[in-house]
């Protein structure tokens, strides 16, 4: 094993844990793991990751289609959470067919929208899972009362991986300039950048304890989950833009 290979063996589970920790701690994703993702060993994280009914099938399919044997190889984990990378050139139809063969039997009748018609939206990343596989986009626009779309929009905005620039830090509070999700005229889009105050530490844990002004950071369920390199920001932005476009096209037809 080369030094680069060894580094990916360590870095992949670590990145998976950072990005999966917030929704798991909040009870939204994966089995109840307590502090496993936060404090567990690499082997602990590997075992825990295989129990995620959402993320793990994507990583398995990515592993198959890229011929990268380890589903938690850093290249696959990065591509799943942020888009781009080694998953960018995968055939979306082939990917979706393989994904559906895994998650379809698990989903049951509640997930009746998981059909071949969704293939045109498919991509091997978390953004597709949020906007295409999860049912929440299908709750937008079905009621006309005041605030009817607020809850599904909030869930979608928190569940996707978003990004922003740290513009200030005051003790354990940081202000991040980022773009939230907006819904108007049956179209999902990103709003103009706005400041958002976040905790550096939550429940005694921080993914980026030394976060500083000027850092580009990733956010998941209102928590920091890592710094982003410029190329990662570009990949995440492009992935998000593409998914919002194809999802909005579906919603416009309803």
C-alpha positions as CSV (number, residue, x, y, z in Angstrom):
1,X,0.0,0.0,0.0
2,X,1.4,3.4,-1.0
3,X,1.4,6.3,1.4
4,X,-1.4,8.0,-0.6
5,X,-3.5,4.8,-0.3
6,X,-2.9,4.6,3.4
7,X,-3.9,8.2,3.8
8,X,-7.2,7.5,2.0
9,X,-7.9,4.5,4.2
10,X,-7.8,6.8,7.2
11,X,-9.4,9.9,5.6
12,X,-12.4,8.3,4.1
13,X,-14.0,7.0,7.3
14,X,-13.1,10.3,9.1
15,X,-14.9,12.4,6.4
16,X,-17.9,10.1,6.4
17,X,-18.1,10.4,10.2
18,X,-17.9,14.3,10.2
19,X,-20.6,14.7,7.6
20,X,-22.9,12.0,9.0
21,X,-22.6,12.9,12.6
22,X,-25.1,15.8,12.8
23,X,-28.1,14.0,11.2
24,X,-27.3,10.8,13.1
25,X,-27.0,12.6,16.5
26,X,-30.4,14.3,15.8
27,X,-32.0,10.9,15.0
28,X,-32.6,11.6,11.3
29,X,-30.2,9.2,9.6
30,X,-28.7,5.9,10.4
31,X,-29.1,3.7,13.4
32,X,-28.7,5.1,17.0
33,X,-24.9,5.3,17.3
34,X,-24.4,7.5,20.3
35,X,-20.9,8.9,20.1
36,X,-19.5,6.2,17.7
37,X,-19.1,8.6,14.7
38,X,-17.6,11.2,17.0
39,X,-15.2,9.2,19.2
40,X,-15.0,5.7,17.6
41,X,-12.0,4.1,15.9
42,X,-11.7,3.8,12.1
43,X,-13.0,0.2,12.5
44,X,-16.0,1.4,14.6
45,X,-16.9,4.0,11.9
46,X,-16.6,1.4,9.1
47,X,-19.0,-0.9,10.9
48,X,-21.4,2.0,11.6
49,X,-21.3,3.3,8.0
50,X,-22.5,0.0,6.7
51,X,-25.7,0.3,8.6
52,X,-26.8,3.6,7.0
53,X,-29.6,2.7,4.7
54,X,-29.2,5.9,2.7
55,X,-25.5,6.6,2.3
56,X,-24.1,3.1,2.3
57,X,-25.9,1.9,-0.9
58,X,-24.5,4.9,-2.8
59,X,-21.0,4.1,-1.6
60,X,-21.4,0.4,-2.6
61,X,-22.6,1.4,-6.1
62,X,-19.8,4.0,-6.4
63,X,-17.3,1.3,-5.4
64,X,-18.6,-1.1,-8.0
65,X,-18.8,1.4,-10.9
66,X,-15.4,3.0,-10.2
67,X,-13.6,-0.3,-9.4
68,X,-12.4,1.3,-6.1
69,X,-12.7,-1.7,-3.8
70,X,-13.2,0.1,-0.5
71,X,-16.6,1.9,-0.2
72,X,-15.1,4.2,2.3
73,X,-12.1,5.2,0.2
74,X,-11.8,9.0,0.6
75,X,-12.4,9.6,-3.2
76,X,-15.8,7.8,-2.9
77,X,-16.8,9.5,0.3
78,X,-15.9,12.9,-1.0
79,X,-17.8,12.3,-4.3
80,X,-20.9,11.1,-2.4
81,X,-21.1,14.1,0.0
82,X,-20.0,16.9,-2.4
83,X,-20.5,15.6,-5.9
84,X,-18.0,15.7,-8.7
85,X,-14.7,13.8,-8.3
86,X,-14.6,10.1,-9.2
87,X,-18.4,9.9,-9.5
88,X,-18.7,12.7,-12.1
89,X,-18.3,10.5,-15.2
90,X,-20.5,7.6,-14.0
91,X,-23.4,6.8,-16.3
92,X,-26.5,8.1,-14.4
93,X,-28.8,5.4,-15.8
94,X,-26.5,2.6,-14.9
95,X,-26.0,4.1,-11.4
96,X,-29.7,4.5,-10.8
97,X,-30.5,1.0,-11.9
98,X,-28.0,-0.5,-9.5
99,X,-29.0,1.8,-6.7
100,X,-32.7,1.0,-7.1
101,X,-31.9,-2.7,-7.0
102,X,-30.5,-2.2,-3.5
103,X,-32.9,0.4,-2.0
104,X,-36.0,-0.5,-3.8
105,X,-36.7,-3.7,-1.8
106,X,-35.9,-1.9,1.4
107,X,-38.1,1.1,0.7
108,X,-41.5,-0.5,0.6
109,X,-44.8,1.0,-0.6
110,X,-44.1,4.3,1.2
111,X,-41.4,5.1,-1.4
112,X,-43.5,4.4,-4.4
113,X,-42.0,7.3,-6.3
114,X,-38.7,5.3,-6.7
115,X,-39.4,4.2,-10.2
116,X,-37.5,4.4,-13.6
117,X,-39.1,7.8,-14.1
118,X,-36.7,9.2,-11.5
119,X,-33.7,8.2,-13.5
120,X,-33.5,11.5,-15.3
121,X,-32.7,13.2,-12.0
122,X,-30.3,10.6,-10.8
123,X,-26.7,11.3,-9.7
124,X,-24.4,9.3,-7.5
125,X,-24.3,11.8,-4.6
126,X,-26.1,13.0,-1.5
127,X,-27.8,15.9,-3.3
128,X,-29.8,13.5,-5.4
129,X,-30.7,11.5,-2.4
130,X,-32.1,14.6,-0.7
131,X,-34.1,16.1,-3.6
132,X,-34.9,12.9,-5.6
133,X,-35.0,9.9,-3.3
134,X,-36.3,11.5,-0.1
135,X,-40.0,12.3,-0.3
136,X,-39.8,15.9,0.9
137,X,-39.8,17.7,-2.5
138,X,-43.2,16.0,-3.1
139,X,-44.7,17.9,-0.1
140,X,-44.0,21.3,-1.7
141,X,-47.0,23.1,-3.2
142,X,-49.6,20.5,-2.2
143,X,-51.2,22.8,0.4
144,X,-52.1,26.5,0.0
145,X,-52.3,27.6,3.6
146,X,-49.9,30.1,5.2
147,X,-46.5,28.5,5.9
148,X,-47.6,25.2,4.3
149,X,-44.2,24.8,2.5
150,X,-42.1,26.0,5.4
151,X,-41.5,22.6,7.0
152,X,-40.5,20.6,3.9
153,X,-38.3,23.5,2.7
154,X,-36.5,23.6,6.1
155,X,-35.9,19.9,6.0
156,X,-34.5,20.0,2.5
157,X,-32.3,23.0,3.3
158,X,-30.9,21.3,6.4
159,X,-30.5,17.9,4.9
160,X,-28.5,19.0,1.8
161,X,-24.8,19.8,2.2
162,X,-24.5,23.5,2.0
163,X,-21.5,25.8,2.0
164,X,-20.5,29.3,3.0
165,X,-17.7,31.6,4.0
166,X,-16.8,32.4,7.7
167,X,-17.0,36.1,8.1
168,X,-16.5,36.4,11.8
169,X,-15.8,34.4,14.9
170,X,-16.7,35.5,18.5
171,X,-15.6,32.8,21.0
172,X,-17.4,29.7,20.1
173,X,-19.9,31.4,17.7
174,X,-19.1,31.9,14.0
175,X,-21.0,33.8,11.4
176,X,-21.2,32.1,8.0
177,X,-22.3,33.9,4.8
178,X,-24.3,31.2,2.9
179,X,-27.2,30.8,0.6
180,X,-30.4,29.1,1.9
181,X,-33.0,27.3,-0.1
182,X,-35.9,29.2,-1.6
183,X,-39.2,28.0,-3.1
184,X,-41.2,30.2,-5.4
185,X,-43.3,29.7,-8.6
186,X,-42.8,25.9,-8.2
187,X,-39.1,26.4,-8.5
188,X,-36.3,25.5,-6.0
189,X,-33.3,27.8,-6.1
190,X,-30.7,29.3,-3.8
191,X,-31.5,32.6,-2.2
192,X,-29.0,35.5,-2.0
193,X,-26.2,35.0,0.5
194,X,-27.1,35.9,4.1
195,X,-25.3,35.6,7.4
196,X,-26.0,32.7,9.7
197,X,-24.7,32.3,13.2
198,X,-23.6,28.8,14.1
199,X,-22.0,27.1,17.1
200,X,-18.4,25.9,16.7
201,X,-19.1,23.2,19.4
202,X,-22.2,21.2,20.0
203,X,-22.5,18.5,22.7
204,X,-18.8,18.8,23.4
205,X,-17.9,18.1,19.7
206,X,-16.6,20.2,16.9
207,X,-15.6,19.0,13.4
208,X,-13.6,22.2,12.9
209,X,-12.6,23.6,16.3
210,X,-10.0,26.0,14.9
211,X,-12.4,27.4,12.2
212,X,-11.3,30.9,11.3
213,X,-12.5,34.0,9.3
214,X,-12.1,33.4,5.6
215,X,-12.6,29.6,5.8
216,X,-14.9,28.0,3.3
217,X,-17.0,25.5,5.3
218,X,-19.6,22.7,4.7
219,X,-22.8,22.7,6.8
220,X,-25.1,19.8,7.5
221,X,-28.2,20.1,9.7
222,X,-27.0,23.5,11.1
223,X,-23.6,22.2,12.1
224,X,-20.1,22.7,10.7
225,X,-18.8,19.4,9.2
226,X,-15.5,20.5,7.5
227,X,-13.4,23.0,5.6
228,X,-13.8,23.0,1.8
229,X,-11.1,23.5,-0.8
230,X,-11.9,25.7,-3.8
231,X,-12.5,22.7,-6.0
232,X,-14.8,21.1,-3.5
233,X,-16.9,24.3,-3.3
234,X,-17.1,24.4,-7.1
235,X,-18.1,20.7,-7.2
236,X,-20.8,21.2,-4.5
237,X,-22.1,24.3,-6.1
238,X,-22.4,22.6,-9.5
239,X,-23.9,19.5,-8.1
240,X,-26.5,21.5,-6.2
241,X,-27.4,23.7,-9.1
242,X,-27.9,20.7,-11.4
243,X,-30.1,18.9,-8.9
244,X,-32.2,22.0,-8.2
245,X,-32.8,22.4,-11.9
246,X,-33.9,18.8,-12.6
247,X,-36.0,18.6,-9.5
248,X,-37.7,21.9,-10.3
249,X,-38.5,20.6,-13.8
250,X,-40.3,17.6,-12.2
251,X,-42.2,19.9,-9.7
252,X,-43.3,22.2,-12.5
253,X,-45.0,19.3,-14.2
254,X,-47.1,18.4,-11.2
